[in-house]
Amino acid sequence: MTESAEFKVKEITKGSAFGAYRALMYGDLGLGKIVWAELLFTLIGGLGGAAGLFLRMKLYPTLFKTCGRKVVFGKNVTIRHPHKIALGAGVVLDDNCVVDAKGADNRGIVLGDRVYVGRNTIIYCKNGDIEIGENVSFSANCIVFSSNQLTMKKNSVVAAFVYLLSGGEYDLADATPFALQKGTCTKGPLEIGEGCWLGAGAKILDGASLGDRCVIGAGAVVNQPVPADAIAVGVPARVVKTRKAAE
Ligand SMILES: CC(C)(COP(=O)(O)OP(=O)(O)OC[C@H]1O[C@@H](n2cnc3c(N)ncnc32)[C@H](O)[C@@H]1OP(=O)(O)O)[C@@H](O)C(=O)NCCC(=O)NCCS
């Protein structure tokens, strides 16, 4: 077995089952707060109807690093490492979302005022940070991942099934099988400018930042930075136009 394979096996098998669960869900959060979070998730996390929405709106804010007024938590929302998550006023997390700020020494996740996170969308860190500006809207089934720094400025619209990746690159020069590599690398932080529109199913890869007011066509795979006001489409994405509004 290679050195890194041994490392991975040891990581997975060491400690108790509770220790593994705690590391996955809460990191260094104190035991009292873990018990409180577990009670809330178990008793009201899956509660349907207005009663569920009301109770989660009143009680879930106690879990977070900070939480603004009138935040809506849908049914079966999964929150991991809540003490590293800051939610602005009027944020909506729809049913079945996951927000996970996992990491040993990261700052975590910030969702600005009125950020909308559609059904089944997953926003998660592996020791990276994610900052989403105000009024950004994610439709259903998006994935937002960071093992580095992912920043979205305000007022963007993200259609369904979009994938945003900051990090997540395996080392192609390393002979170790990808599943056994210690982690992934990154080309640099991912930044999405203000007022962008990302079409359905677009994929924005590590290091491929977008300038302000960009439009990314449905199904595009963006692997290079796109300048402000550009309309980029295709695989790999190419700029086909500049927005008239910019002229
Ligand atoms: C990119 C988009 C906004 C169109 O912009 P547009 O300025 O009207 O562009 P056009 O339709 O004139 O297309 C320009 C060129 O790009 C091509 N193109 C447009 N959208 C494309 C796409 N998604 N993938 C590949 N090529 C595309 C067109 O075929 C055209 O090519 P041509 O010049 O060789 O004929 C639109 O096609 C799109 O993808 N919208 C996203 C819709 C969506 O996901 N909505 C979800 C709800 S939020």
The ligand as an SDF file (V2000), in Angstrom:
LIG
                    3D

 48 50  0  0  0  0  0  0  0  0999 V2000
  -26.6710   32.2190  -24.1790 C   0  0  0  0  0  0  0  0  0  0  0  0
  -28.1290   32.5810  -24.3480 C   0  0  0  0  0  0  0  0  0  0  0  0
  -28.5470   33.5570  -23.2420 C   0  0  0  0  0  0  0  0  0  0  0  0
  -28.4480   33.1820  -25.7220 C   0  0  0  0  0  0  0  0  0  0  0  0
  -27.9150   34.4410  -25.8850 O   0  0  0  0  0  0  0  0  0  0  0  0
  -28.2120   35.2340  -27.2400 P   0  0  0  0  0  0  0  0  0  0  0  0
  -27.5160   36.5230  -27.1360 O   0  0  0  0  0  0  0  0  0  0  0  0
  -29.6740   35.2670  -27.5210 O   0  0  0  0  0  0  0  0  0  0  0  0
  -27.4480   34.3350  -28.3060 O   0  0  0  0  0  0  0  0  0  0  0  0
  -27.9560   33.6750  -29.6700 P   0  0  0  0  0  0  0  0  0  0  0  0
  -29.1820   32.8560  -29.4680 O   0  0  0  0  0  0  0  0  0  0  0  0
  -28.0050   34.7630  -30.6930 O   0  0  0  0  0  0  0  0  0  0  0  0
  -26.7510   32.7070  -29.9800 O   0  0  0  0  0  0  0  0  0  0  0  0
  -25.4590   33.1370  -30.3350 C   0  0  0  0  0  0  0  0  0  0  0  0
  -24.6940   31.9190  -30.7920 C   0  0  0  0  0  0  0  0  0  0  0  0
  -24.4510   31.0890  -29.6550 O   0  0  0  0  0  0  0  0  0  0  0  0
  -25.0590   29.8120  -29.8280 C   0  0  0  0  0  0  0  0  0  0  0  0
  -25.6450   29.4290  -28.5530 N   0  0  0  0  0  0  0  0  0  0  0  0
  -26.5770   30.0870  -27.8490 C   0  0  0  0  0  0  0  0  0  0  0  0
  -26.8060   29.4560  -26.6980 N   0  0  0  0  0  0  0  0  0  0  0  0
  -26.0190   28.3760  -26.6810 C   0  0  0  0  0  0  0  0  0  0  0  0
  -25.8070   27.3410  -25.7290 C   0  0  0  0  0  0  0  0  0  0  0  0
  -26.4660   27.3310  -24.5700 N   0  0  0  0  0  0  0  0  0  0  0  0
  -24.8880   26.3900  -26.0160 N   0  0  0  0  0  0  0  0  0  0  0  0
  -24.2010   26.4250  -27.1940 C   0  0  0  0  0  0  0  0  0  0  0  0
  -24.3590   27.3830  -28.1180 N   0  0  0  0  0  0  0  0  0  0  0  0
  -25.2730   28.3510  -27.8810 C   0  0  0  0  0  0  0  0  0  0  0  0
  -26.1210   30.0250  -30.9080 C   0  0  0  0  0  0  0  0  0  0  0  0
  -26.4060   28.8250  -31.5810 O   0  0  0  0  0  0  0  0  0  0  0  0
  -25.4480   31.0530  -31.7710 C   0  0  0  0  0  0  0  0  0  0  0  0
  -24.4930   30.4290  -32.5940 O   0  0  0  0  0  0  0  0  0  0  0  0
  -24.2830   30.8610  -34.1310 P   0  0  0  0  0  0  0  0  0  0  0  0
  -23.8890   32.3130  -34.0680 O   0  0  0  0  0  0  0  0  0  0  0  0
  -23.1990   29.9540  -34.5920 O   0  0  0  0  0  0  0  0  0  0  0  0
  -25.6080   30.6420  -34.7840 O   0  0  0  0  0  0  0  0  0  0  0  0
  -29.0540   31.3580  -24.3390 C   0  0  0  0  0  0  0  0  0  0  0  0
  -28.8530   30.5900  -25.5220 O   0  0  0  0  0  0  0  0  0  0  0  0
  -28.9270   30.4770  -23.1300 C   0  0  0  0  0  0  0  0  0  0  0  0
  -28.1530   29.5370  -23.1010 O   0  0  0  0  0  0  0  0  0  0  0  0
  -29.7490   30.8460  -22.1300 N   0  0  0  0  0  0  0  0  0  0  0  0
  -29.8060   30.1420  -20.8930 C   0  0  0  0  0  0  0  0  0  0  0  0
  -31.2500   29.7110  -20.6090 C   0  0  0  0  0  0  0  0  0  0  0  0
  -31.3630   29.0520  -19.2830 C   0  0  0  0  0  0  0  0  0  0  0  0
  -30.5570   28.2560  -18.8880 O   0  0  0  0  0  0  0  0  0  0  0  0
  -32.4250   29.4190  -18.5720 N   0  0  0  0  0  0  0  0  0  0  0  0
  -32.6720   28.8450  -17.2760 C   0  0  0  0  0  0  0  0  0  0  0  0
  -33.6240   29.6730  -16.4950 C   0  0  0  0  0  0  0  0  0  0  0  0
  -32.7870   30.8700  -15.4710 S   0  0  0  0  0  0  0  0  0  0  0  0
  1  2  1  0
  2  3  1  0
  2  4  1  0
  2 36  1  0
  4  5  1  0
  5  6  1  0
  6  7  2  0
  6  8  1  0
  6  9  1  0
  9 10  1  0
 10 11  2  0
 10 12  1  0
 10 13  1  0
 13 14  1  0
 14 15  1  0
 15 16  1  0
 15 30  1  0
 16 17  1  0
 17 18  1  0
 17 28  1  0
 18 19  1  0
 18 27  1  0
 19 20  2  0
 20 21  1  0
 21 22  1  0
 21 27  2  0
 22 23  1  0
 22 24  2  0
 24 25  1  0
 25 26  2  0
 26 27  1  0
 28 29  1  0
 28 30  1  0
 30 31  1  0
 31 32  1  0
 32 33  2  0
 32 34  1  0
 32 35  1  0
 36 37  1  0
 36 38  1  0
 38 39  2  0
 38 40  1  0
 40 41  1  0
 41 42  1  0
 42 43  1  0
 43 44  2  0
 43 45  1  0
 45 46  1  0
 46 47  1  0
 47 48  1  0
M  END
$$$$
